[in-house]
């Protein structure tokens, strides 16, 4: 069984590979010891990959409160899920409401006006 630290590194790699295969060909995991995004090669986006047993979404989202100018989100791999098929339900995505609203407006949903 991999260590907690190894599982975290594996999750960063899996998430980077997912994005590299889905529109961000330069996405790469940053590895340990760097602050900020866990995946580079995605301009304007801050990706935080989590492989955690505990579920502390408020803590995770607070880490992104100062991510001005970039859209930030958390990809998490719940405990007990292997690396297979990250896009089919085993991995989740969470983001701040303001970033999500911006994303929806950019995709053409809503009126685009502040409510």
Protein Blocks (a to p, Z undefined) as FASTA:
>chain_A
ZZfklmmmmmmmmmmmmmmmnopambccebehiacjfbehiehiacdddddfbdcfklmm
mmmmmmghiacddddddehiafehklnopaccdddfklmmmmmmmnopajhpaZZ
